[in-house]
Structures are given as structure tokens and as C-alpha cells.
Amino acid sequence: MARVLRPIGHEDRLSLVDHLDELRTRLILCSAALAVAFAVCLWQNHELLHIINKPLQTQTKKQVAKGQGTIGQAVLAQQAVKHLADHTQATLSLLAQPNSGLSAGTRAQLAPLVSAMRTDVSKIPRNPPGDNPVTLGVGEPFTNTLTVALYFALLFSAPLILYSLYGFLLPALKPAEKRVAVPLLTAIPFLFAAGVLFGYFVVLPAAVRFFVNFNSSEFNVLVQASQFYKFAATVLLAMGLIFQVPVAILAATRMGIVSPRTLRRNRRYAIVVCAVVAAFLPGDVITLVLETVPLYLLYEVSILVASFVGRSRDTNEDRAGAPARQTAPAQDAEAEPSVQRIIDHTDRDLAG
């Protein structure tokens, strides 16, 4: 296990068996990390389910407040029944009073009804129906819990898995290539996490609002848990990958495929491309804007980073080449004798 953490240089010569042994050790390390993360996530599955269900719960509460959707209509019916029961109970209580004007026999008959009504009113649920996704199969609560725990386990163990993967591939790169690749690969996990957070707090709620409300008057909308979790995972994964744009652009500029000047000239095309990419993601017009703006900002940030890296590289090259240019005239002077030296040499020969 300690061998995994020891970096392997580009000059090291390993046999095929050594490479396979290193790969096996890294796979064991990644599997152990994933297993530990999965165990912790399964232990805290209630908190994780609450986190992933929150966008749907927020939208459901808004529908309930407006009386929209299946749950909203059920809440309106529940509130109407409760109000009717309260009013009926209050009416029977007034009629059962001695000063109500009714006969003693009638009031005696009303007394059991008032007691029964009070018991029935206490049984009416005070809280609205559940706003969590529904399950249809017998084993779906169990399988969905395992699925959500696995999603979060992959997310939490991703940095260590990426580190092991990079550690296995980086020795194949030359030192100059490694100086380019290491900063790019280091930024990938952080950009992915930023994309996931942006997708969770901005894109996913907007997408849920759009799809749950779309033609809701024509359907009894009940969100199935397995489909909702797949949808949420797709949105978050897509945003995490989209946030890799700076890495791709910086890699292209470092390899000489495109220059920052070309990227600046093509800003209008970049806006169109960002809008097209955002259009393929789930959501409505508002979601489209919310997705296009950060994409274009990432494009501009990529141009700034590429320009800064390019200037730093040019500066380093100039500093490295300056001594050579300064010593070149001296070397040329020693290699090529001056006219005066030739004359002096000729005079000494003639004098001899």
C-alpha cells in the first residue's frame, strides 16, 4: 500500500508484472475507499435522502400553498373536511347547551353525538400529505436507499479515485508534459464539485419546477423515487462535466490547438454554443438563462487563465534565453579574429 503513495518517475523502468501489480494495488485502494464511503453513506441514509429530496419537497410545498397538483388538491380537501367538522362540532355543542331552547330529551340525544364528533375531529390529520417521492414496488424503498447511498459514496470518494488514476498515468508523461498536465488534472475535482453544487442549488430546483408543473392539470402528478433520483443524478453529472470547460480550453491552448486571441475573436460564437448546450439540459427558459450565463463566464475565465499562463511561459523562456544571447557576441568575437589582430599577426611574421 505504501508503494501506491510513492510517486514513480518517468525514468523508472518497470516490468509488465510491476505495472499490473501497481494497478491491482491502486484498484484495491479505490475499492476500499468506495466501500468505506458507501458504509458511511448507508449509515447516514436519512440525511442523504433528505438532501436529495429537498428540491422536490420545496416545489411540492409551493404547489400545496396554491392548491395545485394532486397533493395540493388533497390538502384543500383535507382542510375543507377539518373546517366542516369543526363547524359541525361547534353547532352540536351549542345545541346541547341547556339554554339552547331544545328539550331535555333532544339535548340528551345530542350529547353522544358531540362526544363522537370530537373524537372524529381529533383523528383528522393536521399535517399535509407526504411531499416525498413515491415508491410502487415492495423493495423500492430498500433499493432506492442503496442507490442514493452509492451516488453519494462515488461523489465523496472521487478525489481519492482520481488521485490514484492520475498517479498511475502521470509517470508515462515526460517532465515537460507533466508540468502542463498536473495543474489541469488537479483542477478537475474542484471544478466538478463546483458544477455539482451549482446544479443542486440552481439547475435542479428550476428543472423540477418546470417538469412537475408542465400540464399538471391534465395528469395526476406523483413523482416516482427511482425516476427522480436518476433524473437528479443526470442533472448533477451533466453540470459537473460542463464545468470542465476551463480545463479543456486551457489544455487546447497549451497544446497550441487554439490561441487566446482566437478565443476572444469568437466570443459571439461561444455565446451561441453555450446557449445550445444549455438547451439540451432539462429545464425551461429561466433555467436556460441560468445555465447559459455560467457557461459563458467559464469561457471568459478560461481565456484569462490561458492568457496568464501563456505570458508566464513566454517570460520564463525569455529569461532562459537572455544569457545565451548575451554570451553569443563574446563567443563570436573569440571565434572570428578582428582585423587588427590579423594585421599584428602578419607584421610579426614579416619581422621574423
DAPEQUI-V475915 format. One record per pair of residues at least 12 apart in sequence whose C-alpha atoms are under 8 Angstrom apart, sorted by the first residue. I is the first residue (numbers start at 0). GAP is how many residues later the second one is. D is the distance in whole Angstrom. If there is no record, write none. Layout:
BEGIN
i | gap | d
I | GAP | D
I | GAP | D
END
This chain:
BEGIN
i | gap | d
0 | 24 | 7
0 | 28 | 8
2 | 19 | 8
3 | 18 | 7
3 | 21 | 7
3 | 22 | 6
3 | 160 | 8
6 | 160 | 7
7 | 163 | 6
8 | 162 | 6
9 | 161 | 5
9 | 162 | 6
9 | 163 | 7
9 | 164 | 6
9 | 165 | 7
21 | 146 | 8
22 | 145 | 7
25 | 138 | 6
25 | 139 | 8
29 | 127 | 8
29 | 130 | 7
29 | 131 | 5
29 | 134 | 7
32 | 124 | 6
32 | 127 | 8
33 | 119 | 6
33 | 120 | 7
33 | 123 | 6
34 | 118 | 8
36 | 116 | 5
36 | 117 | 8
36 | 119 | 7
36 | 120 | 6
37 | 111 | 6
37 | 112 | 6
37 | 114 | 8
37 | 115 | 5
37 | 116 | 8
40 | 108 | 5
40 | 109 | 8
40 | 111 | 7
40 | 112 | 6
41 | 103 | 8
41 | 104 | 7
41 | 107 | 5
44 | 100 | 7
44 | 103 | 8
44 | 104 | 6
47 | 100 | 7
47 | 101 | 7
47 | 104 | 8
48 | 96 | 8
48 | 99 | 7
51 | 177 | 8
51 | 180 | 8
52 | 79 | 7
52 | 80 | 8
54 | 149 | 7
54 | 150 | 5
54 | 153 | 7
55 | 75 | 8
55 | 76 | 7
55 | 77 | 8
55 | 149 | 7
55 | 152 | 7
56 | 74 | 5
56 | 75 | 6
58 | 146 | 8
58 | 149 | 7
58 | 150 | 6
59 | 12 | 8
59 | 71 | 6
60 | 70 | 7
68 | 144 | 8
68 | 147 | 6
68 | 148 | 7
68 | 151 | 7
68 | 152 | 7
69 | 150 | 6
69 | 151 | 6
69 | 152 | 7
70 | 58 | 7
70 | 60 | 8
73 | 55 | 7
74 | 53 | 6
74 | 54 | 7
77 | 47 | 8
77 | 50 | 8
81 | 39 | 7
81 | 42 | 7
84 | 32 | 7
84 | 36 | 6
85 | 35 | 7
87 | 29 | 8
88 | 25 | 6
88 | 28 | 6
88 | 29 | 7
91 | 18 | 7
91 | 21 | 8
91 | 22 | 6
92 | 18 | 8
92 | 21 | 6
94 | 12 | 7
94 | 15 | 8
95 | 12 | 8
95 | 14 | 6
95 | 15 | 6
132 | 89 | 7
132 | 90 | 5
132 | 91 | 5
132 | 92 | 5
132 | 95 | 7
133 | 88 | 7
133 | 89 | 6
133 | 90 | 5
133 | 91 | 5
134 | 89 | 6
134 | 90 | 6
134 | 91 | 8
135 | 88 | 8
139 | 86 | 8
143 | 81 | 7
143 | 82 | 6
147 | 81 | 7
150 | 82 | 8
157 | 31 | 8
158 | 30 | 6
161 | 27 | 8
165 | 19 | 8
179 | 71 | 8
179 | 74 | 7
183 | 63 | 6
183 | 66 | 8
183 | 67 | 7
186 | 60 | 7
187 | 56 | 7
187 | 59 | 7
190 | 49 | 7
190 | 52 | 6
190 | 53 | 6
191 | 47 | 8
191 | 48 | 4
191 | 49 | 6
191 | 51 | 6
191 | 52 | 7
192 | 47 | 7
193 | 46 | 7
193 | 49 | 7
194 | 41 | 7
194 | 44 | 5
194 | 45 | 4
194 | 46 | 7
194 | 47 | 7
194 | 48 | 5
195 | 40 | 5
195 | 41 | 7
195 | 43 | 6
195 | 44 | 5
196 | 39 | 8
197 | 41 | 7
198 | 36 | 7
198 | 37 | 5
198 | 40 | 6
198 | 41 | 8
199 | 36 | 7
201 | 88 | 8
202 | 32 | 8
202 | 80 | 8
202 | 84 | 6
202 | 87 | 7
202 | 88 | 7
203 | 28 | 7
203 | 31 | 7
203 | 32 | 8
205 | 77 | 6
205 | 78 | 8
205 | 80 | 8
205 | 81 | 6
206 | 75 | 6
206 | 76 | 4
206 | 77 | 7
206 | 80 | 7
207 | 75 | 8
209 | 73 | 6
209 | 74 | 6
210 | 72 | 7
234 | 46 | 8
234 | 47 | 8
237 | 43 | 8
241 | 53 | 8
242 | 52 | 8
242 | 55 | 7
244 | 53 | 7
244 | 54 | 7
244 | 57 | 8
245 | 52 | 6
245 | 53 | 7
245 | 55 | 7
245 | 56 | 5
246 | 55 | 8
248 | 53 | 6
248 | 54 | 8
248 | 57 | 8
249 | 52 | 6
249 | 53 | 8
249 | 55 | 7
249 | 56 | 6
252 | 53 | 7
253 | 52 | 8
253 | 56 | 8
259 | 43 | 6
259 | 46 | 6
259 | 47 | 6
262 | 40 | 7
263 | 39 | 7
269 | 26 | 7
269 | 29 | 8
270 | 21 | 8
270 | 25 | 6
273 | 18 | 5
273 | 21 | 6
273 | 22 | 6
274 | 13 | 7
274 | 14 | 8
274 | 16 | 8
274 | 17 | 5
276 | 15 | 8
277 | 13 | 6
277 | 14 | 6
END
